[in-house]
Amino acid sequence: MQILAPRHVIQTHPTVEVLENTCVLIDQDRIVQVGTREELTHAFPQADMVELPHQALMPGLINCHTHAAMNLLRGAADDLALHDWLQTRIWPLEGELADGEFVYDGAVLAAAEMLLGGTTTFNDMYFYPEQTVQAALDVGARVVAGITVIEFPTRYAAEPRQYIELGLQARDKYRDEPTVHWAVAPHAPYTVSDETFAHLATLAEELDLPIHCHLHETASEVSDAVSRHGERPFERFERLGLINERLLVVHGVHLSDRELACMAKAGSSLVHCPSSNLKLASGLAPTAKALAAGVNVVVGTDGAASNNKLDLWEEGRLASLLAKGSSGDATVWPAHRLIQSWTVDAARALGLENHIGQIAPGFLADLITVNIDLHPHQLPIHNLVSKLAYSGAARDVQDVWVNGRQVVRAQQLQGAAAQLLPEILRKTQRVWQTRVEKVGR
């Protein structure tokens, strides 16, 4: 039992508030009580007091879209448009390299990078979800693993039914792990058939899982679908019954006003990945319109192969600034909404709104502390919420708890992860870098 005593507590629901003289009691995996130092020390004299005089305590950040294993492909396919990026670089590299060992090692790197930057939960889409889950467990992160499906053979599976069967087997294996959650994750409209989409929609309903899918990422994706099938991919999703509260539309760069209104009415979420969209020249997602329409807009980094970083602080700041610049409205996606997008809104998108994303009694203790007054870029503090949203940085994160267990202390991974990460770093330099370069020759 610990009493965390920060300088400030950042509450995220129902509004974002900066709480003074406030401490948080955690016991095992849960937040038990939020109150003053005097209240908590009097009620729980046996609890350990953790002094955090230069930190703000807030919920851990939630990355709503990534491909963790692709950390091993960071920088291997830069400066290409999406079609060329996928077909001439990424798919050939994955065809040669993407096995269970590749996925585990890449996911260890990704989970460590995210935890050290304050991201406690990541929503993943990739082959070999069992290896991604094991990496998250070994490092200490919370993961929403994708039952990932694509309509062509890989090292992982030969056809859609096998992808689904392997994903369900992994889910069964880890069903008792409290930091492991699942989603169905069809890759995209151009790689998944109607029959498979319908099967996955039924599966998501039966198992109460989110549906995590790329949609309307590029203009050519939409125009090709119209020329070949006579309907936009979104219209196809409507026909198949996929536009509902379970759906996370990843990218959504080329959504129409009507489609945004449909998403808002259905309770679907839009996962904005601005760095990836810019780097692949996919365009600017209509996030200002989406927010105005009432869509739940959240943030994802995408994978390191198309972003090069898994930094939600940087990604969120960019998302907010792009929304302002593209709309001509400086009030769009303000600081408090951005903090909610990282936390409570992201939890809602993943169906975890009753478990993470808030500092409140009964919620899981997924928490981070952020240094706020130790470095030049952190001062002065005229508005702490704006400071966190617009000048907060991964390097400011000091401590991280996931499910009540401290996994980062003083900017260092704890426990077995502290030994595991250096091993994987050495292996990446010695083995994976050479293998990736050989495929590229």
C-alpha positions as CSV (number, residue, x, y, z in Angstrom):
1,M,0.0,0.0,0.0
2,Q,1.4,3.4,-1.1
3,I,0.4,7.0,-0.8
4,L,1.7,8.9,-3.8
5,A,2.2,12.5,-2.8
6,P,2.9,14.6,-6.0
7,R,3.0,18.3,-6.4
8,H,-0.2,18.1,-8.5
9,V,-2.7,15.5,-9.5
10,I,-4.2,15.7,-13.0
11,Q,-7.8,14.6,-13.1
12,T,-9.2,13.8,-16.5
13,H,-12.9,13.1,-16.0
14,P,-15.5,14.6,-16.3
15,T,-13.2,17.6,-17.0
16,V,-9.5,18.1,-16.8
17,E,-8.6,19.6,-13.4
18,V,-5.3,20.3,-11.6
19,L,-5.7,19.2,-8.0
20,E,-3.6,20.8,-5.2
21,N,-2.7,19.2,-1.9
22,T,-4.0,15.9,-3.2
23,C,-2.5,12.4,-2.7
24,V,-3.5,9.0,-4.2
25,L,-3.6,5.8,-2.3
26,I,-2.9,2.6,-4.3
27,D,-3.1,-0.9,-3.0
28,Q,-2.1,-3.9,-5.2
29,D,-3.5,-3.1,-8.7
30,R,-6.1,-0.4,-7.7
31,I,-6.5,3.2,-6.8
32,V,-8.2,3.0,-3.4
33,Q,-8.7,6.7,-2.5
34,V,-7.9,10.2,-3.5
35,G,-7.7,12.8,-0.8
36,T,-5.5,15.2,1.1
37,R,-2.2,14.1,2.7
38,E,-3.8,14.5,6.1
39,E,-6.8,12.4,5.2
40,L,-4.9,9.5,3.8
41,T,-2.1,9.4,6.4
42,H,-4.7,9.4,9.1
43,A,-6.8,6.7,7.6
44,F,-3.9,4.6,6.4
45,P,-0.9,5.1,8.7
46,Q,0.6,1.8,7.6
47,A,0.9,2.9,3.9
48,D,4.4,3.9,2.5
49,M,4.6,7.6,1.6
50,V,6.1,8.2,-1.8
51,E,7.2,11.9,-2.0
52,L,7.0,13.4,-5.5
53,P,7.7,17.1,-5.0
54,H,8.6,18.0,-8.5
55,Q,6.1,15.9,-10.4
56,A,2.5,15.9,-11.7
57,L,0.7,12.6,-11.3
58,M,-1.6,11.7,-14.2
59,P,-3.1,8.6,-15.8
60,G,-0.8,6.7,-18.1
61,L,-1.0,7.6,-21.8
62,I,-2.8,5.2,-24.2
63,N,-1.5,4.6,-27.7
64,C,-4.5,3.6,-29.8
65,H,-2.7,2.3,-32.8
66,T,0.7,0.8,-33.4
67,H,2.6,-2.1,-34.9
68,A,5.1,-2.8,-32.1
69,A,7.2,-5.4,-33.8
70,M,8.0,-2.9,-36.6
71,N,10.4,-1.1,-34.3
72,L,13.0,-3.4,-36.0
73,L,12.2,-1.7,-39.3
74,R,12.7,1.8,-38.0
75,G,14.3,3.8,-40.8
76,A,14.3,0.9,-43.3
77,A,11.6,2.3,-45.6
78,D,11.8,6.1,-45.4
79,D,10.6,8.7,-47.9
80,L,8.2,6.5,-49.8
81,A,4.4,6.9,-50.4
82,L,2.2,4.3,-48.8
83,H,1.8,2.0,-51.8
84,D,5.5,1.9,-52.5
85,W,6.3,1.7,-48.8
86,L,4.2,-1.4,-48.4
87,Q,4.8,-3.2,-51.7
88,T,8.4,-2.5,-52.4
89,R,9.8,-2.4,-48.9
90,I,7.7,-3.5,-45.9
91,W,5.9,-6.6,-47.3
92,P,9.2,-8.0,-48.7
93,L,11.0,-7.3,-45.4
94,E,8.2,-8.9,-43.4
95,G,8.1,-11.9,-45.8
96,E,11.8,-12.6,-45.1
97,L,12.0,-11.6,-41.4
98,A,8.6,-11.5,-39.6
99,D,8.6,-14.6,-37.5
100,G,8.0,-15.1,-33.7
101,E,11.5,-14.1,-32.8
102,F,11.4,-10.9,-34.8
103,V,8.0,-10.0,-33.3
104,Y,9.1,-10.6,-29.7
105,D,12.3,-8.6,-30.0
106,G,10.7,-5.7,-31.8
107,A,7.8,-5.6,-29.3
108,V,10.3,-5.5,-26.4
109,L,11.9,-2.5,-27.9
110,A,8.6,-0.8,-28.6
111,A,7.1,-1.5,-25.1
112,A,10.2,-0.2,-23.4
113,E,10.2,2.9,-25.6
114,M,6.6,3.6,-24.8
115,L,6.8,2.9,-21.1
116,L,9.8,5.2,-20.7
117,G,7.8,7.9,-22.4
118,G,4.7,7.4,-20.2
119,T,2.6,5.3,-22.5
120,T,1.3,2.5,-20.3
121,T,-1.2,0.9,-22.8
122,F,-0.7,0.2,-26.5
123,N,-3.3,-1.1,-29.0
124,D,-1.3,-3.4,-31.4
125,M,-2.0,-4.9,-34.8
126,Y,0.5,-7.5,-36.0
127,F,1.2,-11.1,-36.7
128,Y,2.2,-13.4,-33.8
129,P,0.2,-11.6,-31.1
130,E,1.3,-14.2,-28.6
131,Q,4.9,-12.9,-28.9
132,T,3.7,-9.3,-28.6
133,V,1.8,-10.1,-25.5
134,Q,4.8,-11.9,-24.0
135,A,7.0,-9.0,-24.7
136,A,4.5,-6.6,-23.1
137,L,4.3,-8.8,-20.0
138,D,8.1,-9.1,-19.8
139,V,8.6,-5.4,-20.0
140,G,5.6,-4.5,-17.8
141,A,3.2,-2.7,-20.3
142,R,-0.5,-3.1,-20.7
143,V,-1.4,-4.3,-24.2
144,V,-4.5,-4.6,-26.4
145,A,-3.4,-7.4,-28.7
146,G,-4.9,-7.7,-32.2
147,I,-6.4,-10.9,-33.6
148,T,-4.8,-9.7,-36.8
149,V,-6.2,-10.9,-40.2
150,I,-5.0,-10.3,-43.7
151,E,-6.1,-12.2,-46.9
152,F,-2.7,-13.4,-48.0
153,P,-0.3,-16.0,-46.6
154,T,2.6,-15.0,-44.3
155,R,5.0,-16.9,-42.1
156,Y,2.3,-16.7,-39.4
157,A,-0.7,-18.1,-41.2
158,A,-1.9,-19.3,-44.6
159,E,-5.4,-18.0,-44.8
160,P,-8.0,-16.0,-42.8
161,R,-9.4,-18.8,-40.8
162,Q,-6.0,-19.8,-39.6
163,Y,-5.2,-16.2,-38.6
164,I,-8.4,-16.1,-36.5
165,E,-7.7,-19.6,-35.0
166,L,-4.2,-18.6,-34.0
167,G,-5.4,-15.3,-32.5
168,L,-8.1,-17.0,-30.4
169,Q,-5.6,-19.6,-29.2
170,A,-3.3,-16.8,-28.0
171,R,-6.2,-15.1,-26.3
172,D,-7.1,-18.3,-24.5
173,K,-3.5,-18.8,-23.4
174,Y,-3.3,-15.3,-21.8
175,R,-7.0,-15.0,-20.6
176,D,-6.0,-14.8,-16.9
177,E,-3.4,-12.0,-17.4
178,P,-4.8,-8.8,-16.0
179,T,-2.7,-6.5,-18.3
180,V,-3.6,-8.3,-21.5
181,H,-6.7,-7.3,-23.5
182,W,-7.8,-8.2,-27.1
183,A,-9.3,-6.7,-30.2
184,V,-10.2,-8.1,-33.6
185,A,-7.8,-6.4,-36.1
186,P,-8.6,-6.9,-39.8
187,H,-5.8,-5.1,-41.7
188,A,-7.7,-2.9,-44.2
189,P,-10.5,-3.0,-46.8
190,Y,-8.1,-3.7,-49.6
191,T,-6.6,-6.8,-47.9
192,V,-9.7,-8.3,-46.2
193,S,-12.8,-9.8,-47.9
194,D,-16.5,-9.2,-47.1
195,E,-16.8,-12.7,-45.8
196,T,-13.9,-12.3,-43.3
197,F,-15.1,-8.9,-42.2
198,A,-18.6,-10.3,-41.5
199,H,-17.0,-13.2,-39.5
200,L,-14.9,-10.8,-37.5
201,A,-17.9,-8.5,-36.8
202,T,-19.8,-11.5,-35.3
203,L,-16.7,-12.5,-33.4
204,A,-16.3,-9.1,-31.9
205,E,-19.9,-9.1,-30.8
206,E,-19.7,-12.5,-29.3
207,L,-16.5,-11.8,-27.4
208,D,-17.2,-8.2,-26.6
209,L,-14.0,-6.9,-28.4
210,P,-13.1,-3.7,-30.2
211,I,-12.7,-3.8,-34.0
212,H,-9.4,-2.2,-35.0
213,C,-8.9,-1.4,-38.7
214,H,-7.1,0.9,-41.1
215,L,-9.7,2.8,-43.2
216,H,-9.6,5.6,-45.7
217,E,-5.9,6.2,-45.2
218,T,-5.2,7.4,-48.7
219,A,-7.2,9.0,-51.5
220,S,-6.2,6.1,-53.9
221,E,-7.6,3.5,-51.4
222,V,-11.0,5.3,-51.7
223,S,-10.9,5.9,-55.5
224,D,-9.7,2.4,-56.3
225,A,-12.6,0.9,-54.2
226,V,-15.1,3.0,-56.0
227,S,-13.8,2.1,-59.4
228,R,-13.6,-1.6,-58.7
229,H,-16.6,-2.1,-56.4
230,G,-18.8,0.9,-56.9
231,E,-18.7,2.0,-53.2
232,R,-16.4,3.8,-50.8
233,P,-14.8,1.6,-48.2
234,F,-16.8,3.3,-45.5
235,E,-20.0,2.5,-47.4
236,R,-18.9,-1.1,-47.5
237,F,-18.4,-1.1,-43.7
238,E,-21.9,0.3,-43.3
239,R,-23.3,-2.5,-45.5
240,L,-21.4,-5.0,-43.4
241,G,-22.6,-3.6,-40.1
242,L,-19.1,-2.5,-38.9
243,I,-19.9,1.1,-38.1
244,N,-20.7,0.8,-34.4
245,E,-19.3,1.7,-31.0
246,R,-16.7,-1.1,-31.2
247,L,-15.0,0.3,-34.3
248,L,-11.7,2.2,-34.2
249,V,-11.1,3.8,-37.6
250,V,-7.4,4.1,-38.0
251,H,-6.2,7.1,-40.0
252,G,-9.5,8.1,-41.6
253,V,-7.7,10.8,-43.6
254,H,-10.3,10.8,-46.4
255,L,-13.6,10.7,-44.5
256,S,-16.5,12.8,-45.7
257,D,-18.7,15.0,-43.5
258,R,-21.5,12.4,-43.9
259,E,-19.2,9.6,-42.8
260,L,-18.0,11.6,-39.8
261,A,-21.6,12.2,-38.8
262,C,-22.3,8.4,-39.1
263,M,-19.3,7.7,-36.9
264,A,-20.5,10.1,-34.2
265,K,-24.0,8.7,-34.2
266,A,-22.7,5.1,-34.0
267,G,-20.1,5.9,-31.3
268,S,-17.2,4.9,-33.4
269,S,-13.7,6.3,-32.7
270,L,-11.2,7.9,-35.0
271,V,-7.5,7.1,-34.3
272,H,-5.4,9.9,-35.7
273,C,-1.8,9.2,-36.5
274,P,-0.5,12.5,-37.8
275,S,3.2,11.8,-38.2
276,S,2.7,8.7,-40.2
277,N,0.1,10.4,-42.4
278,L,2.5,13.3,-43.1
279,K,5.5,11.1,-43.6
280,L,3.7,8.9,-46.1
281,A,2.0,11.9,-47.7
282,S,-1.4,10.4,-47.1
283,G,-2.9,13.8,-46.2
284,L,-4.4,15.6,-43.3
285,A,-7.2,13.9,-41.4
286,P,-10.3,16.0,-40.9
287,T,-10.0,16.0,-37.1
288,A,-11.4,19.5,-36.5
289,K,-14.6,18.4,-38.4
290,A,-14.6,15.1,-36.5
291,L,-14.4,16.8,-33.1
292,A,-17.1,19.2,-34.1
293,A,-19.3,16.4,-35.2
294,G,-18.9,14.6,-31.9
295,V,-16.6,11.8,-33.0
296,N,-14.4,10.3,-30.2
297,V,-11.0,11.4,-31.7
298,V,-7.9,9.7,-30.1
299,V,-4.2,9.4,-31.0
300,G,-1.9,6.7,-32.2
301,T,1.7,6.6,-33.2
302,D,1.4,3.9,-35.9
303,G,4.5,1.8,-36.1
304,A,8.1,3.0,-36.0
305,A,8.6,2.0,-39.7
306,S,6.3,4.8,-40.8
307,N,6.7,7.2,-37.9
308,N,10.2,6.5,-36.5
309,K,9.1,7.3,-33.0
310,L,6.5,6.0,-30.5
311,D,6.2,9.3,-28.7
312,L,2.6,10.2,-27.8
313,W,3.5,13.6,-26.4
314,E,4.9,14.6,-29.7
315,E,2.1,12.9,-31.6
316,G,-0.6,14.6,-29.6
317,R,0.9,18.1,-29.9
318,L,1.2,17.6,-33.6
319,A,-2.4,16.4,-33.8
320,S,-3.7,19.5,-32.0
321,L,-1.6,21.9,-34.0
322,L,-2.6,20.4,-37.4
323,A,-6.3,20.6,-36.4
324,K,-5.9,24.3,-35.6
325,G,-3.8,25.1,-38.7
326,S,-6.0,23.1,-41.2
327,S,-9.3,24.6,-39.8
328,G,-8.1,28.1,-39.3
329,D,-9.5,27.9,-35.8
330,A,-7.0,28.2,-32.9
331,T,-9.6,27.0,-30.4
332,V,-9.9,23.5,-31.9
333,W,-8.6,20.5,-30.0
334,P,-7.5,22.6,-27.0
335,A,-5.0,21.4,-24.3
336,H,-7.6,19.8,-22.0
337,R,-9.2,17.9,-24.8
338,L,-5.7,16.6,-25.9
339,I,-5.0,15.3,-22.4
340,Q,-8.4,13.5,-22.5
341,S,-7.6,12.1,-25.9
342,W,-4.5,10.5,-24.4
343,T,-6.4,9.1,-21.4
344,V,-10.1,8.8,-20.8
345,D,-11.2,9.1,-24.4
346,A,-8.6,6.5,-25.5
347,A,-9.8,4.1,-22.8
348,R,-13.4,4.5,-24.1
349,A,-12.3,3.8,-27.7
350,L,-10.8,0.5,-26.4
351,G,-13.8,-0.5,-24.2
352,L,-11.7,0.1,-21.1
353,E,-13.3,3.3,-19.8
354,N,-14.3,1.7,-16.5
355,H,-10.7,0.5,-15.8
356,I,-8.1,2.9,-17.0
357,G,-7.7,6.6,-18.0
358,Q,-8.8,8.2,-14.8
359,I,-7.4,8.8,-11.3
360,A,-10.4,7.7,-9.3
361,P,-11.2,5.0,-6.6
362,G,-11.7,1.6,-8.2
363,F,-9.7,2.3,-11.3
364,L,-6.6,0.3,-12.1
365,A,-3.4,2.0,-11.0
366,D,-1.9,2.8,-14.4
367,L,-0.1,6.1,-13.5
368,I,2.8,8.2,-14.5
369,T,4.7,11.1,-12.9
370,V,5.9,14.0,-15.1
371,N,8.7,16.3,-14.0
372,I,7.4,19.9,-14.3
373,D,10.0,22.3,-12.9
374,L,13.5,20.8,-13.2
375,H,14.5,21.8,-16.7
376,P,14.5,25.0,-18.8
377,H,11.9,23.8,-21.2
378,Q,9.5,23.2,-18.3
379,L,9.4,26.7,-16.9
380,P,7.6,29.0,-16.3
381,I,4.3,27.3,-15.6
382,H,1.4,29.7,-16.3
383,N,-1.0,26.9,-17.1
384,L,-0.1,23.3,-16.1
385,V,-2.6,21.7,-18.5
386,S,-1.2,23.7,-21.5
387,K,2.3,23.0,-20.3
388,L,1.7,19.2,-20.3
389,A,-0.1,19.3,-23.7
390,Y,2.2,21.6,-25.6
391,S,5.6,21.3,-24.0
392,G,5.4,18.0,-22.2
393,A,7.9,15.5,-23.5
394,A,8.8,11.8,-23.1
395,R,12.0,12.7,-21.4
396,D,10.0,14.4,-18.6
397,V,8.4,11.1,-17.5
398,Q,10.0,10.1,-14.2
399,D,8.0,7.1,-12.8
400,V,5.4,4.7,-14.2
401,W,3.0,2.2,-12.6
402,V,1.1,-0.4,-14.5
403,N,-1.6,-2.3,-12.7
404,G,-0.2,-1.0,-9.4
405,R,3.3,-2.2,-10.1
406,Q,6.1,0.3,-10.5
407,V,7.8,-0.5,-13.8
408,V,9.8,2.7,-14.3
409,R,11.5,4.4,-11.4
410,A,13.6,7.5,-11.8
411,Q,13.5,7.1,-15.6
412,Q,14.8,3.5,-15.5
413,L,13.0,0.3,-16.2
414,Q,12.6,-2.0,-13.2
415,G,12.8,-5.7,-12.5
416,A,13.5,-8.2,-15.2
417,A,13.0,-5.6,-17.9
418,A,16.1,-3.8,-16.8
419,Q,18.2,-6.8,-17.8
420,L,16.1,-7.8,-20.8
421,L,16.2,-4.5,-22.7
422,P,20.1,-4.3,-22.9
423,E,20.1,-7.9,-24.3
424,I,17.6,-7.0,-27.0
425,L,19.4,-3.8,-27.8
426,R,22.7,-5.7,-28.3
427,K,20.9,-8.3,-30.4
428,T,19.3,-5.6,-32.6
429,Q,22.6,-4.1,-33.4
430,R,24.3,-7.4,-33.9
431,V,21.6,-9.4,-35.6
432,W,18.5,-7.6,-36.8
433,Q,20.3,-4.6,-38.3
434,T,22.3,-6.9,-40.5
435,R,19.3,-9.1,-41.5
436,V,17.2,-6.0,-42.5
437,E,20.1,-4.6,-44.6
438,K,20.6,-7.9,-46.4
439,V,16.9,-8.0,-47.5
440,G,17.2,-4.5,-48.8
441,R,20.1,-5.3,-51.1
